Amino acid sequence: MSDVLTWRLAKGTTRDRADRLASSFNARGRFSAAVVDGPSSLEIHLKKTADLPAHFRKVELGISTFGRWLPLQSALGEWKAQLDRVTSQKHALEAAANLANIPSTAKADDLFRLVNTATTALALCDAASISQVAAWIEDDCRRQFGEHDALAYVRPYEAVAALQYVELLARLEVIDVEEYASMLDQGLRPGLLAEQSHSAVSANYFLIPLAIAFPDWIGTGGGSLPFQLLFLLRERRTNLPLPDLRHLVIWRASTTAWRDLADVDDARAGQWIRLAPVRAAGFVEWYVERLNVLMERLADPRTTARLGILRPLDQVRMVRTVMQLQDLVGRMLVTSDHFARSAAAIQVLARFDDLGWQFRDIVDETWLATRAAPLEADSEVGGIYESYRRVIQKAVVDELLAGTHGVVTGDTLKLSTGREVKTVHYLGEYLKAVRDSIHGFNVEKLETTFGSQKGTLPINLSQLAALLWLVFLADPDPLLNYFRQS
């Protein structure tokens, strides 16, 4: 990455307004900014002076019951003004107090009441009452589900605002000079995206680690824009109605697929091979550490700069692409409907295909082994991934081939139509054709595969898609380079 970035301002930008914009960079403390005369317009030269704080900063909780959650309360100081505007201490405490009235059973309706009540309490919680509300929720989670590990994360305002700044810079690239000059002259803090929402901007980051072992339930979480609490079971619970708090709230425990899981075991046909971390808390902490690295890349304008030139539109394109990909993976993992899960997997794989991890690559054992090497070499969690990657990829390939009208010889597939093709190329063509049939119903593309295939998708395709997300998270730069080069 270049030490100095150049941002070429729109023609017609006055020196006074350029100075105002430079001062906004200097005030934030991450970059030093200077206005210089460029070949055709004024430019701002940026040099990085400080790192962003971690997007999700872990709060070390106390050991004793009394005051255990006070460190979290203290950590929310910089958010107090924002929380006071959108929360209600009275309603948060009332919701938390109602937790004790919910029976300690495994019935779906009671679980929904518990989780929905806890969610409401956290969503309405202000900085002054968070320690009391969190303590009540922790006690009731223990009463309902047994011993667990509690984790708390806060989002420093500066880290959240950094992503908003990416949006602002991109906007200034395309709107009228006078319009953005007016924005600068007002000197107001730009409103954060979805500032009053506690799901799209917070919980979605944690859907994936909480659901990675589904349907073995490993924990739940909740919070708001500034903070997130996670309660991770020390012993995984199987056959509960729903895997995590968010899905339970959405579906209200009414989907019949969740009701009768008593006869489901790992060996039964019709269930995907799930990845079950040995210790939920350790896996989630590793995940958040890697997530912080990714968020730093997304907020750093150097990630998409080319030859030292700042490119805000490419930066915001990268942010929105990755955020959509993350959201798709999370939603895929928290559904038990096989059709919905497979359809979501195709959408996830399509996003990876767009970024250069092609459909034919993901069914190639050599390619995936190379890409997964950083994840599998990780000293904390890598040990569980190599064998899982081999099992999942083989299961996907075997099921795809079982649905193919043809004969495999070595790495070649002879189709019933007489066509001979490399196996990985054919399987990639088929998966890509399924994606194309969703997006454009391109008959010409479908003809090369659908006549030779039964039209099925492997049940473990979603697990392969989730594994690719973890591979990406372990080493995001190769894919993020797409936005610098395109």
RODO-2510 file (C-alpha; in nm, 4 decimals, decimal comma):
residues 486
     n   res          X          Y          Z
     1     m     0,0000     0,0000     0,0000
     2     s     0,1213     0,3502    -0,0839
     3     d     0,2383     0,5713     0,2043
     4     v     0,0700     0,8786     0,0528
     5     l    -0,2700     0,8811    -0,1169
     6     t    -0,3893     1,1456    -0,3596
     7     w    -0,7543     1,2442    -0,3802
     8     r    -0,8315     1,4519    -0,6868
     9     l    -1,1120     1,6913    -0,6038
    10     a    -1,3857     1,7905    -0,8449
    11     k    -1,3013     2,0783    -1,0760
    12     g    -1,4307     2,4046    -0,9372
    13     t    -1,3605     2,3186    -0,5743
    14     t    -1,2363     2,6363    -0,4070
    15     r    -0,9251     2,6468    -0,1916
    16     d    -1,1339     2,7396     0,1122
    17     r    -1,3614     2,4399     0,0708
    18     a    -1,0690     2,2081    -0,0014
    19     d    -0,9099     2,3291     0,3225
    20     r    -1,2333     2,2484     0,5076
    21     l    -1,2304     1,8971     0,3692
    22     a    -0,8645     1,8490     0,4595
    23     s    -0,9348     1,9707     0,8115
    24     s    -1,2040     1,7040     0,8511
    25     f    -0,9395     1,4369     0,7795
    26     n    -0,6959     1,5959     1,0226
    27     a    -0,9604     1,6184     1,2930
    28     r    -1,0276     1,2464     1,2780
    29     g    -0,6638     1,1672     1,3542
    30     r    -0,6161     0,8726     1,1187
    31     f    -0,4634     1,0723     0,8334
    32     s    -0,2733     1,3940     0,7955
    33     a    -0,4096     1,5887     0,4987
    34     a    -0,2663     1,8700     0,2893
    35     v    -0,4186     2,0595    -0,0034
    36     v    -0,1944     2,0889    -0,3101
    37     d    -0,2347     2,2139    -0,6670
    38     g    -0,2824     1,9272    -0,9101
    39     p    -0,2557     1,9216    -1,2931
    40     s    -0,6246     1,9985    -1,3480
    41     s    -0,7760     2,0547    -1,0012
    42     l    -0,6923     2,0805    -0,6358
    43     e    -0,5793     1,7602    -0,4667
    44     i    -0,5658     1,6372    -0,1110
    45     h    -0,2629     1,4316    -0,0136
    46     l    -0,3243     1,1891     0,2698
    47     k    -0,0713     1,0117     0,4876
    48     k    -0,1771     0,7563     0,7465
    49     t    -0,0830     0,8545     1,1004
    50     a    -0,2794     0,6121     1,3210
    51     d    -0,4592     0,2801     1,3065
    52     l    -0,8319     0,2439     1,3541
    53     p    -0,9462     0,0886     1,6819
    54     a    -1,0727    -0,2672     1,6511
    55     h    -1,4227    -0,2625     1,5047
    56     f    -1,5390    -0,5015     1,7771
    57     r    -1,3436    -0,4457     2,0982
    58     k    -1,3729    -0,7174     2,3587
    59     v    -1,4660    -0,6046     2,7087
    60     e    -1,3146    -0,8066     2,9924
    61     l    -1,5973    -0,8737     3,2354
    62     g    -1,5626    -0,9020     3,6109
    63     i    -1,5565    -1,2391     3,7855
    64     s    -1,7968    -1,1773     4,0723
    65     t    -2,1701    -1,1343     4,0265
    66     f    -2,1656    -0,7917     4,1840
    67     g    -2,0346    -0,5456     3,9309
    68     r    -1,9527    -0,8146     3,6752
    69     w    -2,0978    -0,6109     3,3879
    70     l    -1,9821    -0,2667     3,5007
    71     p    -1,6805    -0,2708     3,2621
    72     l    -1,9252    -0,2908     2,9711
    73     q    -2,1221     0,0005     3,1120
    74     s    -1,8026     0,2070     3,1358
    75     a    -1,6982     0,1141     2,7822
    76     l    -2,0172     0,2652     2,6402
    77     g    -1,9333     0,6161     2,7566
    78     e    -1,8704     0,7576     2,4100
    79     w    -2,2095     0,6300     2,2931
    80     k    -2,4119     0,7723     2,5825
    81     a    -2,5563     1,0677     2,3894
    82     q    -2,6649     0,8484     2,0963
    83     l    -2,8087     0,5802     2,3239
    84     d    -3,0050     0,8342     2,5267
    85     r    -3,1826     0,9460     2,2082
    86     v    -3,3007     0,6037     2,0935
    87     t    -3,3348     0,3921     2,4096
    88     s    -3,5583     0,3727     2,7151
    89     q    -3,4186     0,2712     3,0512
    90     k    -3,7689     0,2205     3,1896
    91     h    -3,8778    -0,0208     2,9159
    92     a    -3,5427    -0,2042     2,9141
    93     l    -3,5636    -0,2740     3,2875
    94     e    -3,9286    -0,3782     3,2627
    95     a    -3,8468    -0,6284     2,9861
    96     a    -3,5490    -0,7697     3,1776
    97     a    -3,7554    -0,8067     3,4947
    98     n    -4,0114    -1,0148     3,3014
    99     l    -3,7509    -1,2822     3,2270
   100     a    -3,8064    -1,4398     3,5687
   101     n    -4,1731    -1,5006     3,4818
   102     i    -4,0916    -1,7313     3,1890
   103     p    -4,0995    -2,1058     3,2741
   104     s    -3,7762    -2,3028     3,2496
   105     t    -3,8797    -2,5437     2,9709
   106     a    -3,7645    -2,6403     2,6251
   107     k    -4,1012    -2,5643     2,4680
   108     a    -4,0757    -2,3519     2,1559
   109     d    -4,3251    -2,0915     2,2756
   110     d    -4,1433    -2,0429     2,6065
   111     l    -3,8066    -2,0203     2,4307
   112     f    -3,9473    -1,7593     2,1986
   113     r    -4,0784    -1,5543     2,4903
   114     l    -3,7434    -1,5739     2,6688
   115     v    -3,5315    -1,4775     2,3703
   116     n    -3,7711    -1,2140     2,2429
   117     t    -3,7905    -1,0544     2,5889
   118     a    -3,4117    -1,0534     2,6235
   119     t    -3,3774    -0,9036     2,2759
   120     t    -3,6205    -0,6277     2,3608
   121     a    -3,4371    -0,5490     2,6830
   122     l    -3,1005    -0,5206     2,5092
   123     a    -3,2313    -0,3219     2,2153
   124     l    -3,3836    -0,0637     2,4509
   125     c    -3,0928    -0,0562     2,6913
   126     d    -2,9056     0,2662     2,7609
   127     a    -2,5533     0,2943     2,8978
   128     a    -2,6691     0,3503     3,2545
   129     s    -2,8714     0,0283     3,2830
   130     i    -2,6725    -0,2178     3,0708
   131     s    -2,4914    -0,3785     3,3656
   132     q    -2,8189    -0,4611     3,5423
   133     v    -2,9980    -0,5828     3,2299
   134     a    -2,7023    -0,7962     3,1176
   135     a    -2,6781    -0,9587     3,4615
   136     w    -3,0474    -1,0527     3,4560
   137     i    -3,0194    -1,1983     3,1066
   138     e    -2,7091    -1,3966     3,1995
   139     d    -2,8843    -1,5489     3,5020
   140     d    -3,1866    -1,6502     3,2962
   141     c    -2,9748    -1,7988     3,0167
   142     r    -2,8044    -2,0126     3,2797
   143     r    -3,1426    -2,1133     3,4254
   144     q    -3,2756    -2,2131     3,0827
   145     f    -2,9736    -2,3590     2,9067
   146     g    -2,7022    -2,4405     3,1587
   147     e    -2,3469    -2,3153     3,2037
   148     h    -2,2117    -2,0866     2,9378
   149     d    -1,9385    -1,8349     2,8622
   150     a    -2,0390    -1,4711     2,8267
   151     l    -1,8623    -1,2388     2,5829
   152     a    -1,9163    -0,8667     2,5408
   153     y    -1,8014    -0,6468     2,2544
   154     v    -1,8322    -0,2730     2,2024
   155     r    -1,7919    -0,0875     1,8752
   156     p    -1,5852     0,2292     1,9137
   157     y    -1,7610     0,5214     1,7534
   158     e    -1,4578     0,6008     1,5404
   159     a    -1,4544     0,2501     1,3934
   160     v    -1,8224     0,2697     1,3004
   161     a    -1,7849     0,6215     1,1607
   162     a    -1,4913     0,5120     0,9432
   163     l    -1,7227     0,3015     0,7272
   164     q    -1,9653     0,5926     0,7065
   165     y    -1,6776     0,8121     0,5936
   166     v    -1,6236     0,5735     0,3028
   167     e    -1,9840     0,6386     0,1975
   168     l    -1,9391     1,0136     0,2347
   169     l    -1,6231     1,0259     0,0238
   170     a    -1,7904     0,8248    -0,2524
   171     r    -2,0862     1,0620    -0,2457
   172     l    -1,8553     1,3585    -0,2852
   173     e    -1,7161     1,1978    -0,5999
   174     v    -2,0443     1,2215    -0,7864
   175     i    -2,2668     1,4974    -0,6446
   176     d    -2,2592     1,8608    -0,7510
   177     v    -1,9716     2,0667    -0,6124
   178     e    -2,2032     2,3248    -0,4595
   179     e    -2,4107     2,0560    -0,2930
   180     y    -2,1196     1,8900    -0,1197
   181     a    -1,9701     2,2294    -0,0351
   182     s    -2,2924     2,3039     0,1477
   183     m    -2,2542     1,9780     0,3410
   184     l    -1,9023     2,0769     0,4408
   185     d    -2,0053     2,4291     0,5370
   186     q    -2,2684     2,2961     0,7782
   187     g    -1,9992     2,1142     0,9746
   188     l    -2,2460     1,8514     1,0939
   189     r    -2,1669     1,4915     1,1812
   190     p    -2,3151     1,2698     0,9065
   191     g    -2,5770     1,0309     1,0357
   192     l    -2,4614     0,6700     1,0534
   193     l    -2,6253     0,4176     0,8253
   194     a    -2,9123     0,2451     1,0088
   195     e    -2,8080     0,4208     1,3283
   196     q    -3,1278     0,3229     1,5069
   197     s    -3,1206    -0,0389     1,3936
   198     h    -2,9709    -0,3098     1,6125
   199     s    -2,9870    -0,6010     1,3707
   200     a    -2,8519    -0,5177     1,0266
   201     v    -2,5588    -0,3257     1,1726
   202     s    -2,4706    -0,5480     1,4649
   203     a    -2,6253    -0,8920     1,4952
   204     n    -2,5575    -0,9942     1,1351
   205     y    -2,1861    -0,9931     1,2081
   206     f    -2,2434    -1,2720     1,4603
   207     l    -2,4951    -1,4889     1,2730
   208     i    -2,2214    -1,6984     1,1167
   209     p    -2,0216    -1,8047     1,4232
   210     l    -2,3408    -1,8647     1,6222
   211     a    -2,4910    -2,0845     1,3491
   212     i    -2,1795    -2,2595     1,2183
   213     a    -2,2626    -2,5817     1,4061
   214     f    -2,6374    -2,5706     1,3445
   215     p    -2,8472    -2,7683     1,4264
   216     d    -2,6215    -2,8183     1,7275
   217     w    -2,7115    -2,4988     1,9108
   218     i    -2,4017    -2,3311     2,0547
   219     g    -2,5256    -1,9979     2,1832
   220     t    -2,7133    -1,6780     2,1263
   221     g    -2,6525    -1,3071     2,1284
   222     g    -2,8076    -0,9654     2,1125
   223     g    -2,7365    -0,5991     2,1527
   224     s    -2,7525    -0,2708     1,9672
   225     l    -2,5355    -0,0602     1,7396
   226     p    -2,2741     0,0171     2,0101
   227     f    -2,2489    -0,3248     2,1741
   228     q    -2,3091    -0,6967     2,1373
   229     l    -2,3448    -0,9633     2,4065
   230     l    -2,2922    -1,3336     2,3377
   231     f    -2,3847    -1,6262     2,5621
   232     l    -2,2039    -1,9388     2,4416
   233     l    -2,2943    -2,2780     2,5806
   234     r    -2,0162    -2,4938     2,7163
   235     e    -2,2024    -2,8029     2,6009
   236     r    -2,3773    -2,7845     2,2658
   237     r    -2,7515    -2,8439     2,2775
   238     t    -2,9088    -3,0569     2,0067
   239     n    -3,2705    -3,0744     1,8994
   240     l    -3,3734    -2,7351     2,0309
   241     p    -3,6436    -2,5644     1,8268
   242     l    -3,4180    -2,2954     1,6803
   243     p    -3,0436    -2,2392     1,6552
   244     d    -3,0047    -1,8792     1,7583
   245     l    -3,1738    -1,5754     1,8984
   246     r    -3,2184    -1,3836     1,5752
   247     h    -3,3827    -1,6654     1,3857
   248     l    -3,6083    -1,7425     1,6778
   249     v    -3,7318    -1,3862     1,6844
   250     i    -3,7882    -1,3820     1,3092
   251     w    -3,9706    -1,7119     1,2794
   252     r    -4,1456    -1,7090     1,6186
   253     a    -4,0736    -2,0813     1,6558
   254     s    -4,3620    -2,1671     1,4242
   255     t    -4,1753    -2,3393     1,1414
   256     t    -4,2619    -2,7057     1,1699
   257     a    -3,9154    -2,8170     1,0608
   258     w    -3,7843    -2,7051     1,3987
   259     r    -4,0481    -2,8765     1,6101
   260     d    -3,9662    -3,2464     1,5971
   261     l    -3,5932    -3,3029     1,5866
   262     a    -3,5785    -3,5702     1,8546
   263     d    -3,5033    -3,8467     1,6020
   264     v    -3,2331    -3,6602     1,4104
   265     d    -2,8783    -3,7858     1,4458
   266     d    -2,5570    -3,7144     1,2591
   267     a    -2,5726    -4,0307     1,0500
   268     r    -2,9271    -3,9853     0,9255
   269     a    -2,9666    -3,9122     0,5537
   270     g    -3,1061    -3,5701     0,4793
   271     q    -2,8853    -3,3735     0,7186
   272     w    -2,5820    -3,1767     0,6130
   273     i    -2,2422    -3,2433     0,7724
   274     r    -2,2099    -2,9557     1,0137
   275     l    -1,8904    -2,8164     1,1530
   276     a    -1,9017    -2,8240     1,5321
   277     p    -1,6273    -2,6217     1,7078
   278     v    -1,4782    -2,7931     2,0117
   279     r    -1,5228    -2,4842     2,2286
   280     a    -1,7778    -2,2293     2,1153
   281     a    -1,6259    -1,9323     2,2993
   282     g    -1,2798    -1,9927     2,1528
   283     f    -1,4160    -2,0205     1,8011
   284     v    -1,6216    -1,7013     1,8304
   285     e    -1,3257    -1,5071     1,9722
   286     w    -1,1099    -1,6239     1,6817
   287     y    -1,3855    -1,5289     1,4396
   288     v    -1,4192    -1,1767     1,5787
   289     e    -1,0430    -1,1261     1,5627
   290     r    -1,0470    -1,2134     1,1937
   291     l    -1,3582    -1,0028     1,1416
   292     n    -1,1728    -0,7047     1,2866
   293     v    -0,8962    -0,7489     1,0303
   294     l    -1,1533    -0,7557     0,7527
   295     m    -1,3328    -0,4452     0,8820
   296     e    -1,0023    -0,2584     0,8997
   297     r    -0,9410    -0,3387     0,5332
   298     l    -1,2903    -0,2209     0,4381
   299     a    -1,2470     0,1117     0,6186
   300     d    -0,8947     0,1804     0,4915
   301     p    -0,8989     0,3812     0,1636
   302     r    -0,5591     0,2349     0,0774
   303     t    -0,7223    -0,1050     0,0167
   304     t    -0,8613     0,0004    -0,3220
   305     a    -0,6136     0,2777    -0,4085
   306     r    -0,4329     0,2275    -0,7381
   307     l    -0,0921     0,3840    -0,8003
   308     g    -0,1462     0,6022    -0,4958
   309     i    -0,4770     0,7466    -0,6197
   310     l    -0,7735     0,7359    -0,3832
   311     r    -1,0794     0,5664    -0,5386
   312     p    -1,3788     0,6179    -0,3079
   313     l    -1,6346     0,4622    -0,5426
   314     d    -1,4376     0,1390    -0,5627
   315     q    -1,4021     0,1445    -0,1842
   316     v    -1,7759     0,1727    -0,1244
   317     r    -1,8389    -0,0929    -0,3900
   318     m    -1,6091    -0,3264    -0,1968
   319     v    -1,7774    -0,2505     0,1377
   320     r    -2,1266    -0,3159     0,0060
   321     t    -2,0240    -0,6318    -0,1788
   322     v    -1,8611    -0,7853     0,1295
   323     m    -2,1459    -0,6818     0,3588
   324     q    -2,3995    -0,8429     0,1252
   325     l    -2,1905    -1,1586     0,1037
   326     q    -2,1671    -1,1768     0,4823
   327     d    -2,5410    -1,1291     0,5186
   328     l    -2,6161    -1,4051     0,2662
   329     v    -2,3880    -1,6506     0,4468
   330     g    -2,5497    -1,5733     0,7818
   331     r    -2,9045    -1,6119     0,6534
   332     m    -2,8119    -1,9340     0,4741
   333     l    -2,6781    -2,0877     0,7943
   334     v    -2,9829    -2,0159     1,0079
   335     t    -3,2445    -2,1873     0,7944
   336     s    -3,3324    -2,5560     0,8055
   337     d    -3,5313    -2,5534     0,4811
   338     h    -3,3128    -2,7441     0,2368
   339     f    -3,4427    -2,5632    -0,0718
   340     a    -3,3863    -2,2210     0,0833
   341     r    -3,0463    -2,3290     0,2108
   342     s    -2,9335    -2,4569    -0,1301
   343     a    -3,0700    -2,1508    -0,3103
   344     a    -2,8838    -1,9250    -0,0675
   345     a    -2,5661    -2,1302    -0,1180
   346     i    -2,5866    -2,0708    -0,4940
   347     q    -2,6178    -1,6973    -0,4292
   348     v    -2,3146    -1,7038    -0,1989
   349     l    -2,1086    -1,9021    -0,4493
   350     a    -2,2174    -1,6639    -0,7239
   351     r    -2,0710    -1,3704    -0,5294
   352     f    -1,7431    -1,5589    -0,4885
   353     d    -1,7500    -1,6450    -0,8601
   354     d    -1,7907    -1,2759    -0,9453
   355     l    -1,4825    -1,1993    -0,7359
   356     g    -1,2663    -1,4660    -0,9007
   357     w    -1,3297    -1,7858    -0,7025
   358     q    -1,5022    -1,9596    -0,9888
   359     f    -1,7562    -2,2407    -0,9619
   360     r    -1,5188    -2,4843    -1,1272
   361     d    -1,2475    -2,3912    -0,8776
   362     i    -1,4429    -2,4782    -0,5652
   363     v    -1,4919    -2,8397    -0,6790
   364     d    -1,1189    -2,8717    -0,7567
   365     e    -0,9450    -3,0338    -0,4577
   366     t    -0,6022    -2,8905    -0,5447
   367     w    -0,7339    -2,5356    -0,5857
   368     l    -0,9295    -2,5399    -0,2606
   369     a    -0,6390    -2,6921    -0,0674
   370     t    -0,4193    -2,4011    -0,1800
   371     r    -0,6769    -2,1358    -0,0937
   372     a    -0,7605    -2,2930     0,2420
   373     a    -0,3965    -2,3214     0,3510
   374     p    -0,3945    -1,9988     0,5609
   375     l    -0,7087    -2,1105     0,7451
   376     e    -0,5828    -2,4642     0,8022
   377     a    -0,2460    -2,3356     0,9227
   378     d    -0,4063    -2,1136     1,1867
   379     s    -0,2637    -2,2096     1,5251
   380     e    -0,5950    -2,1604     1,7074
   381     v    -0,8585    -2,3268     1,4900
   382     g    -0,6815    -2,4658     1,1840
   383     g    -0,6703    -2,8195     1,3183
   384     i    -1,0408    -2,8797     1,2675
   385     y    -1,0586    -2,7495     0,9125
   386     e    -0,8404    -2,9622     0,6869
   387     s    -1,0301    -3,2854     0,7388
   388     y    -1,3630    -3,1021     0,7331
   389     r    -1,2719    -2,9324     0,4040
   390     r    -1,1834    -3,2665     0,2446
   391     v    -1,5017    -3,4362     0,3669
   392     i    -1,7313    -3,1506     0,2602
   393     q    -1,5779    -3,1008    -0,0823
   394     k    -1,5836    -3,4753    -0,1537
   395     a    -1,9458    -3,4997    -0,0405
   396     v    -2,0450    -3,2165    -0,2777
   397     v    -1,8527    -3,3589    -0,5737
   398     d    -1,9796    -3,7139    -0,5148
   399     e    -2,3413    -3,6016    -0,4966
   400     l    -2,3089    -3,3885    -0,8085
   401     l    -2,1567    -3,6802    -0,9986
   402     a    -2,4248    -3,9167    -0,8692
   403     g    -2,6810    -3,6903    -1,0336
   404     t    -2,4960    -3,6811    -1,3658
   405     h    -2,5850    -3,8976    -1,6646
   406     g    -2,2332    -4,0025    -1,7511
   407     v    -1,9280    -4,2137    -1,6699
   408     v    -1,6208    -4,0896    -1,4828
   409     t    -1,2784    -4,2098    -1,5936
   410     g    -0,9959    -4,0522    -1,3967
   411     d    -1,0521    -3,6780    -1,4111
   412     t    -1,2667    -3,6989    -1,7248
   413     l    -1,6440    -3,7281    -1,7505
   414     k    -1,8098    -3,8826    -2,0568
   415     l    -2,1694    -3,7633    -2,0714
   416     s    -2,4633    -3,9559    -2,2137
   417     t    -2,4640    -3,7024    -2,4987
   418     g    -2,1206    -3,8283    -2,6035
   419     r    -1,9407    -3,5177    -2,4871
   420     e    -1,6163    -3,5657    -2,2927
   421     v    -1,5117    -3,2955    -2,0495
   422     k    -1,2891    -3,2480    -1,7462
   423     t    -1,4936    -3,3402    -1,4397
   424     v    -1,4264    -3,0194    -1,2467
   425     h    -1,5074    -2,8115    -1,5558
   426     y    -1,8402    -2,9861    -1,6043
   427     l    -1,9407    -2,9585    -1,2381
   428     g    -1,8460    -2,5916    -1,2431
   429     e    -2,0512    -2,5411    -1,5602
   430     y    -2,3484    -2,7061    -1,3962
   431     l    -2,3358    -2,4930    -1,0819
   432     k    -2,2874    -2,1807    -1,2907
   433     a    -2,5835    -2,2785    -1,5061
   434     v    -2,7990    -2,3111    -1,1951
   435     r    -2,6918    -1,9586    -1,0963
   436     d    -2,7692    -1,8327    -1,4478
   437     s    -3,1101    -1,9981    -1,4429
   438     i    -3,1911    -1,7967    -1,1296
   439     h    -3,0706    -1,4669    -1,2736
   440     g    -3,1446    -1,4742    -1,6431
   441     f    -3,2916    -1,8058    -1,7623
   442     n    -3,0252    -1,8239    -2,0317
   443     v    -3,1348    -2,1256    -2,2317
   444     e    -2,8132    -2,1507    -2,4332
   445     k    -2,6060    -2,1894    -2,1181
   446     l    -2,8482    -2,4386    -1,9670
   447     e    -2,8382    -2,6678    -2,2714
   448     t    -2,4771    -2,7666    -2,1997
   449     t    -2,5584    -2,9089    -1,8589
   450     f    -2,9243    -2,9642    -1,7807
   451     g    -2,9697    -3,2394    -2,0347
   452     s    -2,6922    -3,4305    -1,8635
   453     q    -2,7968    -3,3713    -1,5034
   454     k    -3,0867    -3,4808    -1,2853
   455     g    -3,1206    -3,1237    -1,1661
   456     t    -3,0286    -3,1713    -0,8007
   457     l    -2,8059    -2,9720    -0,5687
   458     p    -2,5947    -3,1368    -0,2960
   459     i    -2,7251    -3,0969     0,0562
   460     n    -2,3745    -2,9981     0,1695
   461     l    -2,3401    -2,7168    -0,0829
   462     s    -2,4265    -2,4696     0,1919
   463     q    -2,1497    -2,6092     0,4109
   464     l    -1,8995    -2,5623     0,1295
   465     a    -2,0192    -2,2038     0,0856
   466     a    -1,9784    -2,1372     0,4589
   467     l    -1,6306    -2,2899     0,4534
   468     l    -1,5335    -2,0545     0,1704
   469     w    -1,6411    -1,7604     0,3855
   470     l    -1,4070    -1,8795     0,6624
   471     v    -1,1282    -1,9241     0,4049
   472     f    -1,1899    -1,5661     0,2923
   473     l    -1,1970    -1,4385     0,6490
   474     a    -0,8644    -1,6073     0,7291
   475     d    -0,6962    -1,4307     0,4357
   476     p    -0,9182    -1,1603     0,2800
   477     d    -0,6600    -0,9741     0,0745
   478     p    -0,6563    -1,1988    -0,2371
   479     l    -1,0265    -1,1343    -0,2980
   480     l    -1,0181    -0,7719    -0,1903
   481     n    -0,7484    -0,7131    -0,4530
   482     y    -1,0247    -0,7554    -0,7107
   483     f    -1,1504    -0,4089    -0,6218
   484     r    -0,8068    -0,2560    -0,6709
   485     q    -0,7498    -0,4198    -1,0067
   486     s    -1,0954    -0,3977    -1,1648
***
